Amino acid sequence: MPNHIFIKKKIKNFNKKITVSSDKSISIRSVLLASQAVGTSEISNLLESEDVMNALNIIKKLGINFTKKGKIYKIQGFGINGFNYKKNITIDAGNSGTLARLILGLLIKSKYSIKLKGDKSLSKRDFYRVIRPLKLLGANIESNNNLLPIKILGTDFLRPIEYDEKIGSAQVKSCIILSALNTPGLTIINSKKSRNHTELMLKFLKYPIKVKSTKTNDKIFIKGQEEFNAFKYKIPGDISSAAFFIVLTLLSENSQITIKNINVNKTRIGIITILNKMGAGIVLKNKKLYNGEEIADIFVRSKKNLKGVNCPSTLNSSAIDEFLIIFLAAAKANGTSKFRNLGEMNKKESKRLDLGIKFLKLIGIRVERIENDLKIYGNPEINLSGNFEVKNFLKDHRIFFLSCIAALTLGGNWKINDKNSANTSFPDFLKILKKIGARVN
């Protein structure tokens, strides 16, 4: 089956209510924590993407069984470090940096050496950021110059640490938190603000974790070697998936959309804050609290007069996966948009900052870059014609989604490659686009 699509017409006006894919970050964390719980956990609405399926395959290889009945996954855990596996096994995280870095935290007491590998894209990503704290805790790690594949051998002589996490990486922070589950004593993390799903899930599980927060940092205290019971959890919708439909609606004509039951955790909704600074007028409705997470419906209307934004770098962490689609909104805004300190974008599935600039230039948008700072000169009158092909973008799922939204809102005849990359995070993306009225061939 061809791995490309064609889009030749803008989307017509629409008024829809949709649901998008389940939250990938919470899906992966729920699988990993269920593998460490005592008893059978039940997880409903789990995202069935390649990244999450790889998480299930990994825990199965580590001796944790799971079954699926209807829309519920049942995972049988045997407590902290309850894995039971053969010698010299290899586990595969595929394309997921979250899965790869978090599973290393749970293997810090492994009795046999385990090899962790990933796909071509993941194998280019830096793992020193988690290797360093894991070694300080006592793990034995061999790597390919801090890249995958990695071999990890645990130890019975783990020692708690106090660690300064200065990047603002939830993956690093969560890796250390999961390591601390197996570590005696009190592990302390001084962390720059980042998404906090791991902390919230452990609080929901009544695990002894405490967080002292300031405006820019969290100080996290985790008491090790405490068991927790199996749980039930229904995964909410993913703001990262909703983001593409938010911008689709803003840039379309005479349209509106309600995206139901989305996780609007404050550490994740930088995109809404940024777009509202641009005049988007996005509204959160039917807010509720679920196991520590904030859930809401997102209501969006078309907006003809978006304005450029001077984006505070304090919002970077809460929008890091959404900047590509934010750039598209900036491309059609009136005035210049400024973004700073976006180097972390190049640590993702691809060098997204570099590729985002390449994409903007492809559609004729003027961009200035100084190191990791960016100026985007918006063109409210942009209306594309001619032929466009998106290829050589390293099969990044978010580049694929971005290209589709650009084609449907800006015009032109598009051939967009790497359709299968959508399976990484959002397998139903094209199906929902068609439901709204997009003509995709």
N, C-alpha and C positions, 0 to 999 in steps of 0.2 A: 504494500500500500504506500502511495506517495507520502513523503514526509514534508510536504509543503502545502500552502493554501493560497488562493487568489482572492483578493478583495478589490472590486472595481467601482463600487458605489458607496457614497456616504450612507450612514444609517438615517432612516426617516424618524420623524418625531415619535416619541413613545411615552407611555405612562404605565409603569409596571411595578409590581412587588416581586422581589426575588429573594432567594436564599443562595448563599455562596458556600464554598467548601469550608469544612471544619478547620479550626485553628491548628496549624501544623505544629507550632511550638508546644502547645498544650497536649496535642496528640502524642508527640514523641515523649514528652515528660511523663504523661500518664502511663504509657507502656513501660517505661523504665522504672518508675516508682512502684507500679503493680508487681514488677518482677522482684522487688525487695520487700513487699508487704507479707504479712502472715495471713494466709488464706486466699480465697478466690475473689479477685476484684472483677467488677463488671463495668465495662466502658462502652457507652453508647455514643452514636454519631461520630465514631472515630474516622479521621480522614484516611481514606483508602488510596493514598498516593504512593509513589515509589519510595519516598523517604520513610514514610511510616511503615510500609510493608517491610522495608529493610530493618527497621527497629524490631518488629515482630520476629523476623527471621533470625536476628542476632540473639534475642533472648531464648529462642527455641534451641539454637545451637549451644547455648550456655546452660541448657537443661531445664528451662522453664516452659511448660506446656500451655497452650492456649487453644480455645475453641471459639467458633462463631455460630451464634444462633440468631437468625433474623438480623437486626442491626446492633446486636450486643456482642462484644468480645469478652470472653471470660479468661482471665489470666491467673494461673495457680502459682502463687509465690510461697517461698519457704523462709522468709525473713531476710534480714541484711546478710549479704554475702552467701545467699542460699543457692548460688549457682552450682551446677554439677556437670562437668564436661570432661572430655577426653584430653589427652596430652596433644600438644602441637596443633591446635585448631587455628583456623583462619576465619575471621569475621569480616564482613564487607559492609561498609557504611554507604556505599554508592556515591551519591552526589551531596550527601547531607553533612555539612560542617557541624551542625547542632548535634546530630546523632553521634558522630565520630568523637567529638570532644567530650560529650557527656558520658558516653559509655566508658571512656578511659577512667573517669572518676569512680565508676562502680567496680573497676577491675583492679583497684589499688591493693587488694588483699588476695589476688588470684594465686592459687597454689602452683599452677603450671604457666609457662610462657604462652601468651596469646598474641597472634599476629593480627593487626588491624590494617585493612586496606580500603581503598576507595576508587572511584572512577578517575578518568584522566584529569578532569577539572579539579576534583577534591585533592588529588595527589600533588597539585601545584600550590596548595594553600599552606600557610605557615602554621605549624603546631608548636612552635617554641613557647607560645603564650600559655599553653597548658602543660607542656613538658616540664617547664621550670618549677611551677608549684608542686606538681606530682613528685618530682625528684626531692624537693624539700620535705615533703611528707614521708618519703622513704621508699617510693616505688623504684624499681629497676627498669629503665627504658632505653631501648636502642632505636635509633631513627635514621632515616636517610637525609642527613643534614637538616633535621627538624621538619622533614616532609614525610608523608606516607610512602611506603608502609612503615608501621611502627610495631615493635615487639615490646610488650609489657609483662613484667613478672612482679607479682605482689610480694608483700612481706608481712610477717606477724609482728614486726617491730615498728609500726607506724607511730609518728609523733605529731601532735597538733602544732599548727603554725599560726602566726599572724601574718597576713599577706595583703599587700597593697595592690589592688587591681586598678590601674590608672587609665586603661583604654576606654572603659565604658562598654565592655563586652559581657553580655549575659551568658555567653557560652563559657567563658573563662570562669566567671563567678559561679555558675551552676556546676561546672566540673569540680571545683573545690568544695562546694557544698555537698555534692554526692560523695566525694572522697571522705569528707568529714563524718559521714554516716558510719564508716568502718573504723574511724580513728578515735582512740581513747582520749578523754579530756575535752577541752574546749578549743575549737578552731575559730579564729576570728578573721574576717575579711573586711578590709576597708575598701569599699568599692565605689567607683564613679557610677552615677545613676545609669541604669539600663533596665530592660524589661525584667519583671520580678515574678514571673510565673512559678519558678521553682520554690521561692520562699512562700508564696501564697498557697501552693499545693501542700507543702509540708505543714504549714499552720493549719490548713483544713484537716490534715491527718493527725493533728494534735502532737506533732513532733516538737521536741524542745529546741526551737529556733527563735531567736529574738533579733529584731531589726531596729536600730536607732537611726532615724533619717534626718538629714539636713536638706537644704534646697538642691545641693549638687552631689551629695554623697550619701551612701548608706554604710553603717557599721553593723555587720552581721555576726551573730554569735551562734554557733552550732555545737550542741553537746553530742558527742559521738556514742555509738553502740547502744542506741535505744531502739527497740523494735516498734513497729506500727502495724495496725491491722489493715486487712483488705478493705476496699472502698468501692463505692459506686460513683461514677462521674459521667455527666453528659457534656460532650465537647461543644462549645459555642462556635459561631462562625468566625472566620479569619479576616481581620482588618486588612491584611496584606492582599487578600483576594478581592475584598470589597473595593479597595483603592482604585482598581482599574475601571470599575463601573461608576464610581464617584466621578472620576475625571471624564469618562465617556459622556455622562449626563451633563456635566458642566459645559463641555465643549460642543454638545449637540444643540439643535434648535428646538425650542418649544417642547421640552421634554422634562419628565420628572421620574424619580425612582425612589422606592423604599426598599432598603436592604435589611432583611429581618435578622434579629437575634445575633448581633455581632459583638465580639469581645472588644469593649472600649476601655480596657485597662489604661490608666493614665500614662504608663510607660510605653504605650504602643500607638497613641493617637496623634503623634506629631503631624501626620499628614493633614488631619482635620484642622489642627491649630494653624498650620501654615497656609492652607487653602482659605481658611476664614480670614486670615490676615490679608489675603488677596481679594477679599470681598465675596467669597463663594456663598456664604450664608447657609452652610450645612447645619442641620439640626439633629440632635439626638433625642429620640422619643422612647417612651415606655422603658425608662431606665430601671434596672433591678440589680441586686447583688446576688451572685451565685457562687458559693464556696470561696468567697473572697474576691472573685473577679466581677468587674462591672460589665453588664450586658445591656445592649440597647438596640433599637432600630435606627438606622441612619436614613434621613430624608434629604434628598438633593434635588434642586431645580437647575435648569439651564441658566447660564450666566454669561451675558454678552460682554460685560465690561470688567473682566478680571484685571487687576492692577499688579504691577511688579511688586516683589516683596524683598525686603532686606532681612533675610532669614537669620535669627539668632542661632549661633552654633550650639546653644544649650538644648535645642530641639533635635540635634542630629541623631542622637541615640534612639529617640522615640520615632524616627522616620527613616532609619537607615535602609530598610528594605523597600521604601516607597519613593525614594528620591528620583528614580528614573521617570515615574509617571508624574511626579511633581514638576520635573523639568519640562514635560510636554505642556502642562498647564502654563508654566512660565513662558513657553515659546509663543503662546497665543495671548499673553497678557499685554496690557498697555504699559510700556515702560520697561525699566531694567530690573532684573531680579539678581540678588547677590546671595551667594552661599559660601560658607567658609569651613575649612578644616574637614573636608570630605574624603580624606585619605582612606578611611575605613571602608569606603565603597569598593576600593580595589582589593580588599581582602575577602570579598564574597565569591560566589560561584564563578564569576569572571571578573575582570578588571572593569567594574561597572562604571566607574567615573570616566575612564578612558572611552569606553564604548558608548556611554551616554552622550559624551561630546561628539563622538563620531556620528551618532544617530542625528543629533541636532543639526550638524553640518549637512548631513544627507538631505534633510528637508529644508535647507536654505536658511537656517537660523544662525545669526552671528553670535559667537561665543568667545569670550576671553578667559584664559586660565592662567593663573600665577600659582605654581605649585599645586596645592589642593583647594585653592579658592577659585570661585567661578562667577562670571557675570554672563547672564543670558539676556540678550536684547530682544524683547518680545515684539511680535508682529500680529496685532489683532486682526489684520486683514488677510492673513495667510490662507491661501486656497490653492492646493496643489493640483497640478495636471502633469501629464506625462507618466513615465514608467519608473517604478521603484522596486528594487529587490533588496531584501534583507538577508544577508548570508555572512559567513565568517564571523559570527558573533558568539562563538564558543558554546553554542547550544544552551544558552542561558534562558530559562523559562520566563524570567521577567522581561528580558529583551523581546521575546516572542509576544508576550501580552502587550507590551508597550507598542509594538509595531502594529498590532491589530487595532488598538484604540486610535493611533495616529491615522491609519488608513480610513477608519470609519468616520472620523471627525474632520479631517483636513482635505480629503479627496485624493485623486490620483489612481493609477492602476498599479496594484501592489502584488508582488510575489513574495511571500514570507516563508522562509525555510524553518526547519527544526520544529515542526508541529508537535512531535512526540515529546519535546521538552516539557510540555504542559503537564505531563504525567508526574513530574517531580513533585508538584505542589497543588495542582488544580486541574484534575482530569476533566471536569465538566465545564471548563471555561468556554469552549466553542459552542457547546450545547446551550448554555445560558445566553450567549451572544445571539444565537439564532432565535431563541425564545423571545428576546427583546425585539427582534426584527432585522438583525444584521444579515446581509447576504454574503455568505462565505462559501466559496467553492473549493 
